């Protein structure tokens, strides 16, 4: 009998342990293994960082050649002092991993098209898209050039060794909580992962194109209408390099294909289905003012890159100091060096160039085997790259991608990426496929002493193309619209191009010495806000969809400012003035027919009429304007677009505004489905009445105030784990506003650097230094960021080790 | 007396085992102690249950309290769908306790228990 009970209870115990040790599916979601996850010595409790956690440590690694001291200040910013450069990058890698390991790995897995390994087949479409875009192919190409350069090779090797030194000593119980929730473990870091991370930034910043949407638009509208809807230059344009700048003719003439008019600018439609497009708002502001415009007589450099806002943040703040350089700023977990920051002599920053460097060519294969394709009057052999995608809990998925002389065939009948559905084959040509060595630029900027060093450094930037800004203690300021850009003839790459011969291919890259730039201009400032880099005098085609208003307003403000202080610059970075509203709201106010409004509509009209054009967080009028304008745009074009093929490009807001400002009888105002001819007043009134319906709902929900309507949030990278997100942030700003904070996008790092003798610098980012949701340093900067507060950035010196700002000390030594 | 010694040893051995082994080593620890120090099966179950309830409950409370319950607030929303750190600590303690209890019960049944001993 006892034996029976023994066996029974033993079976119960083993069964209990078994089910507590596996991941179960509960309510459709995969739950972690509860026994392990809840064990106080193994599971998530180990990630609950003590409020008074001690970050001091004494560590030994055989890879080091000297001693490295790391002083952590009260915001958990590491100030790394090393005796040589390899050691500083080793420790940077170690610290990135210590604070951000999970995010570094996730981003590189996503970049490599390996997300399905972690989250299952919901990510399969993403993985196929990234692989077919050639992300890994591009990273492998870049890595060749990175490793061919001794400086960058050493830097990457040391960084990788540092990350792996951390991973190797990391016990399972200390794994970041996301690994525990999803049930997997980190793999070793490699230089390829660093290259993949940089490609991920290229994807984020230089993968913007509208080629399919524009091809459809061109096919659907007649040439005159198309020109009206998609003008190549906005009237309100104030380019980065001011109008009137003279440019020399291209050294090499561009050949426009003989068939351009008959084959390219022609009527054809890409058969397609509706899509969701990635965020187009990736942009930024940067500017530098010269000594003559500042109160203390030192140049000031400012930068705020606008990116998707996530936790853990894309950025981590750090100081790197060796006998050969000393730099402070925001770094990327996943890559060595300081990315946006300053050193003892100068400051540097970036905004996105936004040029179209990704084009599609239509490929004609001989047959379904895709073995050969027609090119220059012969059948050319295809290369194949077989992509093996591992899927969690499912068999591997194989995807055979055809590579042509243009690049990988991204879209074909087996894959439309939820973007197109077509029997045709489209190869993608992207500058990010080419060999490049962006890390050398960051390395050289960290070491730069003067304008010449900066100029040399930024020429290593290929993709993503950036507006690189610079200011120096000797008084120099400069901006260069840098990157590797194909020299394009007018209209090249706006639409899908024929891929049966070489005539439509990119002919050469714009030589570096033809890069538009400004160096110590007379107006006393340089700036960029993703607007068109140059006016129409620039001899190469620049594309047509740059946002203009932010740059226009920044230049207007900077031109009027004098005796500038760093505080003034902070105020400008957090400025909520909607310059587009200033231009557009009067058009609505003037044309809405008041007689046609009921009492409630009239009350909303009065809000709009009294708006001061600021997107302040509590402004109801800002909400009324934004909603009304959106409905205005929709109302004006809805009739013409009713039977349009999908996906299709829409005109920009400023195109509509400039059109109605110039011509109140703008042809698209008429509703083509009615017998009468509608006027601007009719359209504005209809749009306003529809807008009010939406506004009434917002009012009933208590969401009429702009910040509530906009509803800014900073989500954890996994998005669906709500408690790790920061939601409903009370912050103003928005599109076309310098404080470009939209619902999930905005200033990801605000920095103001006054280049006085002892540099005075301020900065903040919406996150925290720790990537651990169980740490108080996970999101502790967010409230200050929301309120527009800045922290004083401390370029620590070796003599300040006893400063009360130092809270912890980590020592790394050889051994 | 046996009860308290068993209780303490189960806690101590479970804690030590978990420093080096997987979480389920608590089952082995309770099994061994219950097999070595012989008690009635019912008492053994209670000992194992209480040992792990105290150990896991105490540890998780101590960790969470030092953390101002920051993470427990978040994880309780993920797992329990409501913000309740105390409940999360209670569930942690109870899961450990059930495993500990059954393991100890099994251990006590390994050899026949004689009241005279």
Contacts between the chains, C-beta under 8 A, distances in Angstrom:
chain1	res1	chain2	res2	distance
A	2	B	109	5.9
A	2	B	112	5.8
A	5	B	41	7.4
A	5	B	109	5.3
A	6	B	106	6.5
A	6	B	109	3.9
A	6	B	110	6.3
A	9	B	102	5.9
A	9	B	105	4.9
A	9	B	106	4.3
A	9	B	109	6.1
A	10	B	106	4.7
A	12	B	102	5.3
A	12	B	106	8.0
A	13	B	27	5.8
A	13	B	31	7.7
A	13	B	99	7.0
A	13	B	102	4.2
A	13	B	103	5.1
A	13	B	105	7.9
A	13	B	106	5.3
A	16	B	98	6.6
A	16	B	99	5.6
A	16	B	102	6.2
A	17	B	24	4.6
A	17	B	27	5.7
A	17	B	99	6.3
A	20	B	24	7.6
A	20	B	95	6.7
A	20	B	99	7.0
A	21	B	22	7.9
A	21	B	23	7.9
A	21	B	24	6.3
A	31	B	79	7.7
A	34	B	95	6.3
A	35	B	23	5.3
A	35	B	24	6.4
A	35	B	95	6.6
A	35	B	99	7.2
A	36	B	22	7.3
A	36	B	23	5.1
A	38	B	56	7.6
A	38	B	60	7.8
A	38	B	91	7.0
A	38	B	92	4.5
A	38	B	95	5.6
A	38	B	96	7.7
A	39	B	18	6.9
A	39	B	23	3.7
A	39	B	56	7.3
A	39	B	92	8.0
A	39	B	96	7.4
A	40	B	55	8.0
A	40	B	56	5.6
A	40	B	59	3.7
A	40	B	60	4.5
A	40	B	63	6.1
A	40	B	92	6.7
A	41	B	15	7.4
A	41	B	18	4.2
A	41	B	19	7.0
A	41	B	23	7.1
A	41	B	59	7.0
A	42	B	18	6.9
A	42	B	22	7.3
A	42	B	23	4.8
A	43	B	23	7.4
A	44	B	71	6.7
A	44	B	75	5.5
A	45	B	59	7.2
A	45	B	60	5.1
A	45	B	63	4.8
A	45	B	64	6.9
A	45	B	71	7.8
A	45	B	92	7.4
A	46	B	63	7.7
A	47	B	71	6.1
A	48	B	63	5.2
A	48	B	64	5.8
A	48	B	66	7.5
A	48	B	67	3.8
A	48	B	70	6.9
A	48	B	71	4.1
A	48	B	72	6.8
A	49	B	67	6.2
A	49	B	71	7.9
A	50	B	63	7.9
A	50	B	66	4.1
A	50	B	67	6.1
A	51	B	66	6.1
A	51	B	67	6.4
A	51	B	68	5.4
A	52	B	66	7.6
A	177	B	71	7.7
A	181	B	78	7.7
A	721	B	78	6.2
A	722	B	77	6.9
A	723	B	73	7.2
A	723	B	74	3.7
A	723	B	75	7.4
A	723	B	77	4.3
A	723	B	78	5.9
A	724	B	74	6.3
A	773	B	71	6.6
A	773	B	74	5.9
A	774	B	67	6.4
A	774	B	70	6.3
A	774	B	71	3.4
A	774	B	74	7.6
A	775	B	70	7.8
A	776	B	68	7.6
A	776	B	70	6.4
